[in-house]
Amino acid sequence: MRILIDTNIVLDVLLRRTDFFDASYKVLKLSTLGKAETFVTASAITDIYYFLHRANKDAGKSKETIIRLLNLVAIADTTGSDIMNALSSRIIDFEDAVAGAIAKRIKAERIVTRNTKDFSNSPVPAIDPKAFLAQVSDIE
């Protein structure tokens, strides 16, 4: 299964957000188990770096964390056609519209996010981590 992981899922794990850590961690772990091919957008990487650096004030440590993350996920680059598709998308938030366009282009089956309502008009269905994990266990 190919999935696009939203920024908030990665940050839940890296910043150890108590209420969300367990489910988000299990979603990321699926790639190490060979149960999901996981992607994040290129812009998500810069956002993740920003939040890590703001939290730990250490550029080297933030870069090392990004490198470790990239052992788990692949980067889905943003293309010009993704931007054009996002501009005509019915998703209100532009960044989410770009993510939806990328997810469609890379043929992701789901976008895993805690903000599913933001993706209500996405060309690829969005699902929260707990619901996604339940679906994965139903498949096995």
C-alpha positions in Angstrom: 0.0 0.0 0.0 1.3 3.4 -1.0 0.5 6.3 1.4 1.3 10.0 1.7 2.0 11.0 5.3 1.0 14.5 6.3 3.4 16.7 8.2 1.5 16.4 11.5 2.0 12.7 11.7 5.7 13.0 11.4 5.8 15.8 13.9 3.7 13.7 16.4 6.5 11.2 16.4 9.6 13.4 16.3 8.2 15.9 18.9 6.7 13.0 20.9 3.3 14.6 21.1 1.7 12.6 23.9 -1.9 12.3 22.6 -0.9 11.3 19.1 2.5 9.6 19.4 1.4 5.9 19.5 -0.8 5.8 16.4 1.5 8.1 14.4 4.5 6.0 15.3 2.8 2.8 14.2 1.9 4.4 10.9 5.6 5.3 10.2 6.7 1.9 11.5 4.6 0.2 8.7 7.4 1.2 6.2 10.0 -0.7 8.2 7.8 -3.7 8.3 7.3 -3.6 4.5 3.5 -3.1 4.9 3.4 0.4 3.4 5.4 2.5 1.0 5.4 5.8 2.7 6.0 9.3 1.2 6.1 12.8 2.5 6.1 15.9 0.3 9.3 17.8 -0.2 7.8 20.9 1.4 6.9 18.8 4.5 10.6 18.1 5.0 11.4 21.9 5.2 8.4 22.3 7.6 9.6 19.4 9.8 13.1 20.8 9.9 11.7 24.2 11.0 9.7 22.7 13.9 12.6 20.5 14.9 15.1 23.3 14.9 12.7 25.5 16.8 12.3 22.8 19.5 15.9 21.8 19.9 17.9 24.9 18.7 20.5 22.6 17.1 20.9 22.6 13.3 23.1 19.6 13.3 20.7 17.5 15.4 17.8 18.6 13.3 19.5 17.6 10.1 20.5 14.2 11.6 16.8 13.6 12.5 15.8 14.4 9.0 18.3 11.9 7.7 17.0 9.2 10.0 13.4 10.1 8.8 14.5 9.7 5.2 15.4 6.1 6.0 11.7 5.5 6.7 10.0 7.6 4.0 10.6 8.7 0.5 10.3 12.3 -0.7 7.5 13.1 -3.2 8.8 16.1 -5.1 6.5 18.9 -6.1 6.1 19.4 -9.8 4.7 22.3 -11.8 1.7 20.2 -12.7 1.1 19.6 -9.0 0.9 23.3 -8.5 -1.4 23.8 -11.4 -3.7 21.0 -10.2 -3.7 22.5 -6.7 -4.7 25.9 -8.1 -7.8 24.3 -9.6 -8.5 22.0 -6.6 -11.6 22.3 -4.4 -9.4 21.9 -1.3 -9.4 25.3 0.4 -5.9 25.3 2.0 -3.3 25.6 -0.8 -0.7 23.5 0.9 -3.2 20.7 1.4 -4.3 21.1 -2.2 -0.7 20.6 -3.3 -0.4 17.5 -1.1 -3.6 16.1 -2.6 -2.3 16.7 -6.1 1.0 15.0 -5.2 -0.7 12.1 -3.6 -2.8 11.6 -6.8 0.3 11.8 -9.1 2.3 9.2 -7.1 -0.8 7.0 -6.9 -1.1 7.0 -3.2 -4.1 5.1 -1.9 -4.5 7.3 1.2 -3.3 10.5 2.8 -2.7 9.8 6.5 -3.4 12.9 8.5 -5.0 14.0 11.7 -6.7 16.8 9.7 -8.9 14.8 7.5 -11.5 17.5 7.3 -8.9 19.7 5.5 -8.7 17.1 2.8 -12.5 16.6 2.3 -12.2 17.5 -1.4 -9.0 15.7 -2.0 -8.6 13.4 -5.1 -7.0 10.9 -2.7 -9.0 9.9 0.4 -7.6 11.2 3.7 -7.7 9.0 6.8 -6.6 9.5 10.4 -3.9 7.3 11.8 -6.0 5.1 14.1 -8.6 4.4 11.3 -5.8 3.7 8.9 -4.1 1.2 11.3 -7.5 -0.5 11.7 -7.8 -0.8 7.9 -4.3 -2.2 7.6 -5.0 -4.8 10.3 -8.2 -5.8 8.5 -6.3 -6.4 5.3 -3.8 -8.7 6.9 
